[in-house]
Amino acid sequence: MKFSKGYKVVLNSCFGGFGLSKDAVQLLIDKHGLDIDSDYGYVDNDDFGIKDDNMEAYRMDHRLISVVQDLGMDKASGSHAALRVVKVPDDVVDVHGWHISDYDGCENVHQDHWVG
């Protein structure tokens, strides 16, 4: 029997753009000791200490996911966001790779494809 690794990613589900509320940023600072500017609500790999070619790797960080799940969508989302946590199949992460695409801020996870 194959067990899932339980990959999850935080996405924005509305027009606008990904952003965290001040409460979410403060919880990342207080609970996880991250050094984030709480005035803006925008984070990246550097804020989480992640070195990765995928600029969206922080979206799978367990600390971000736990804050969004603990606060809930309404309290974790910035003023132009509606954040949600979605599951991603193991093969997409481990074998194929993944990226986030958006249309006017509304985001989806896509599997990377090789193009020759």
C-alpha positions in Angstrom: 0.0 0.0 0.0 1.3 3.4 -1.0 0.9 6.2 1.5 0.5 9.9 0.5 3.1 12.3 1.8 0.3 14.8 2.3 1.6 17.7 0.2 -0.4 20.9 0.6 -0.1 24.4 -0.9 -1.6 27.7 -0.1 -3.4 29.4 -3.0 -5.5 32.6 -3.5 -9.0 31.7 -4.8 -10.3 35.2 -5.8 -9.4 38.0 -8.1 -6.9 40.3 -6.5 -3.7 38.5 -5.4 -2.0 36.4 -2.8 -1.5 38.3 0.5 -1.6 37.6 4.2 -3.6 39.5 6.8 -1.7 41.3 9.6 -3.0 38.6 12.0 -1.4 35.9 9.8 1.9 37.7 9.6 1.9 38.3 13.3 1.3 34.7 14.0 4.2 33.7 11.7 6.4 36.1 13.7 5.1 35.1 17.2 4.7 31.3 16.7 7.5 30.5 14.3 10.0 33.3 14.9 10.0 34.6 11.3 11.4 38.0 10.5 8.6 39.4 8.2 7.5 43.0 7.6 4.0 43.0 9.0 2.9 46.2 7.2 2.5 44.6 3.7 1.4 41.0 4.1 3.5 39.8 1.2 6.0 37.0 1.8 8.5 35.0 -0.3 11.0 32.2 0.0 13.6 34.5 1.7 11.1 35.2 4.6 10.9 31.4 5.3 14.7 30.8 4.8 14.0 28.7 1.7 16.6 28.4 -1.1 14.9 27.0 -4.1 14.6 27.6 -7.8 10.8 27.5 -7.4 10.0 31.0 -6.3 6.7 29.7 -4.9 8.2 27.0 -2.7 7.2 28.9 0.5 3.6 28.2 -0.4 4.2 24.6 0.7 5.9 25.6 3.9 4.3 23.8 6.9 4.4 27.1 9.0 2.4 29.0 6.4 0.0 26.2 5.9 -0.5 25.8 9.7 -1.2 29.6 10.1 -3.8 29.6 7.3 -5.5 26.5 8.7 -5.4 27.8 12.3 -6.8 31.2 11.5 -9.1 30.1 8.7 -9.6 31.6 5.3 -11.2 34.8 6.3 -8.8 35.8 9.1 -5.6 34.6 7.3 -6.3 36.4 4.0 -5.1 39.8 3.1 -7.4 42.6 1.8 -7.4 41.4 -1.8 -7.1 37.6 -1.2 -9.2 34.6 -0.3 -6.6 32.0 0.8 -7.2 28.3 0.7 -5.1 25.2 1.4 -5.3 22.5 -1.3 -3.7 19.0 -1.5 -1.2 18.3 -4.3 -0.6 14.7 -5.5 2.8 13.2 -4.5 3.9 12.6 -8.1 3.3 16.2 -9.1 5.8 17.3 -6.4 8.2 14.4 -6.3 8.4 13.5 -10.0 7.1 16.2 -12.3 7.4 19.4 -10.5 4.8 22.1 -10.0 4.1 25.8 -10.4 1.3 28.2 -9.6 -0.4 30.1 -12.4 -3.1 32.7 -12.0 -5.7 34.7 -13.9 -6.1 38.1 -12.4 -4.9 36.8 -9.0 -7.1 33.6 -8.9 -4.5 30.8 -8.6 -4.2 27.1 -9.6 -1.5 24.5 -9.2 -0.1 23.0 -12.4 2.2 20.1 -13.0 5.3 21.0 -14.9 5.7 19.5 -18.4 8.9 19.0 -20.3 9.0 20.9 -23.6 11.7 20.1 -26.1 
